[in-house]
Amino acid sequence: MMTPNDAFSCEYSFDELTINLCDRWESGLLLYGRAELTSAGDGYDGEFYVSAIRLDGGARLARPSPVAKASTFEAELFRRIATVIENDQTLPGRHAAELFAYEYEQSMETDNDMFHKIKREEVLEPVA
């Protein structure tokens, strides 16, 4: 069973993702890859954030630290991709939210099933 310290995450694949550039959705720059969607934690039931991105070419983009305010190209690219995926007003954002909700629900059912199975086995174990 997931403990409060465990963060649920799942992988969301994206293709032909466009980002906002110069105040417009740039279709000349299409991105392909996978984003790690991680639960936002207690009190944010069903909400997620993008914790990591891996582009199909192999580049790994880590979530920039909010304190460091990194201004590298990679940090900015991460922010722009994550902004699209975390926004349920965009098509990729809606798809990511649906996937996350489904995977999260499945994990809760699996965790509950496992918890009940363990409890049932404890009851059935002979006392030595």
C-alpha positions as CSV (number, residue, x, y, z in Angstrom):
1,M,0.0,0.0,0.0
2,M,1.3,3.5,-0.8
3,T,2.4,5.4,2.2
4,P,2.1,9.2,2.4
5,N,5.8,9.5,1.5
6,D,5.4,7.5,-1.7
7,A,4.7,9.6,-4.7
8,F,2.8,8.0,-7.5
9,S,4.0,8.6,-11.0
10,C,3.3,7.3,-14.5
11,E,4.7,8.0,-18.0
12,Y,2.9,10.1,-20.6
13,S,4.1,9.8,-24.2
14,F,3.7,12.8,-26.4
15,D,4.2,13.4,-30.1
16,E,4.0,16.5,-32.3
17,L,3.8,18.6,-29.1
18,T,3.8,22.3,-29.9
19,I,5.0,25.0,-27.4
20,N,4.1,28.6,-27.1
21,L,6.9,30.7,-28.6
22,C,6.7,34.5,-29.4
23,D,3.1,34.5,-28.2
24,R,2.0,31.9,-30.6
25,W,1.8,28.1,-30.8
26,E,4.8,27.2,-32.8
27,S,4.0,24.3,-35.2
28,G,7.5,24.5,-36.8
29,L,9.0,23.0,-33.7
30,L,7.3,19.6,-33.0
31,L,8.5,17.7,-29.9
32,Y,8.4,13.9,-29.3
33,G,9.1,12.1,-26.0
34,R,7.9,11.0,-22.7
35,A,7.0,13.0,-19.5
36,E,7.0,11.6,-16.0
37,L,3.8,12.7,-14.3
38,T,4.1,12.7,-10.5
39,S,1.3,13.1,-8.0
40,A,1.2,16.6,-6.4
41,G,0.8,15.0,-3.0
42,D,-1.6,15.0,-0.1
43,G,-4.4,17.6,-0.5
44,Y,-4.0,17.6,-4.3
45,D,-5.9,14.4,-5.0
46,G,-5.6,13.5,-8.6
47,E,-3.4,16.4,-9.5
48,F,0.1,16.0,-11.0
49,Y,3.1,17.8,-12.2
50,V,5.8,16.9,-14.7
51,S,8.9,15.8,-12.8
52,A,11.1,14.8,-15.8
53,I,11.1,14.7,-19.6
54,R,12.9,12.5,-22.0
55,L,12.9,13.5,-25.7
56,D,12.9,10.7,-28.3
57,G,16.4,11.6,-29.3
58,G,17.6,10.7,-25.9
59,A,17.9,14.1,-24.2
60,R,16.8,14.0,-20.5
61,L,15.4,17.2,-19.1
62,A,15.2,17.5,-15.3
63,R,12.7,19.8,-13.6
64,P,14.5,23.0,-12.8
65,S,14.7,24.0,-9.2
66,P,12.2,26.8,-8.5
67,V,14.8,28.4,-6.1
68,A,17.7,28.3,-8.6
69,K,15.8,29.9,-11.5
70,A,18.1,28.3,-14.0
71,S,18.2,30.1,-17.2
72,T,19.6,27.5,-19.5
73,F,18.0,26.4,-22.7
74,E,17.3,23.0,-21.3
75,A,15.5,24.5,-18.2
76,E,13.4,26.8,-20.4
77,L,12.5,24.0,-22.8
78,F,11.5,21.9,-19.8
79,R,9.3,24.7,-18.5
80,R,7.6,25.2,-21.9
81,I,6.9,21.5,-22.4
82,A,5.7,21.0,-18.8
83,T,3.4,24.1,-19.2
84,V,1.6,22.5,-22.1
85,I,1.3,19.0,-20.4
86,E,0.2,20.4,-17.0
87,N,-2.5,22.7,-18.6
88,D,-5.9,20.9,-18.9
89,Q,-6.9,23.6,-21.4
90,T,-4.6,22.1,-24.1
91,L,-5.2,18.8,-25.9
92,P,-2.0,17.2,-24.6
93,G,-2.8,18.5,-21.1
94,R,-6.3,16.9,-21.2
95,H,-4.8,13.6,-22.5
96,A,-2.2,13.7,-19.7
97,A,-4.8,14.4,-17.0
98,E,-7.0,11.5,-18.3
99,L,-4.0,9.1,-18.4
100,F,-2.9,10.2,-14.9
101,A,-6.4,9.8,-13.4
102,Y,-6.7,6.3,-14.9
103,E,-3.3,5.1,-13.9
104,Y,-3.6,6.6,-10.4
105,E,-7.0,4.9,-9.9
106,Q,-5.6,1.6,-11.1
107,S,-2.6,1.9,-8.7
108,M,-5.0,2.6,-5.8
109,E,-7.1,-0.5,-6.6
110,T,-3.9,-2.6,-6.9
111,D,-2.6,-1.2,-3.6
112,N,-5.9,-1.9,-1.8
113,D,-6.1,-5.4,-3.3
114,M,-2.5,-6.1,-2.1
115,F,-3.3,-4.7,1.4
116,H,-6.4,-6.9,1.7
117,K,-4.5,-10.0,0.4
118,I,-1.7,-9.4,3.0
119,K,-4.2,-8.9,5.8
120,R,-6.1,-12.1,4.7
121,E,-2.8,-14.1,4.6
122,E,-1.9,-12.8,8.1
123,V,-5.3,-14.0,9.4
124,L,-4.8,-17.4,7.7
125,E,-1.3,-18.0,8.9
126,P,-1.2,-20.7,11.6
127,V,0.0,-19.5,15.0
128,A,3.2,-21.2,16.0
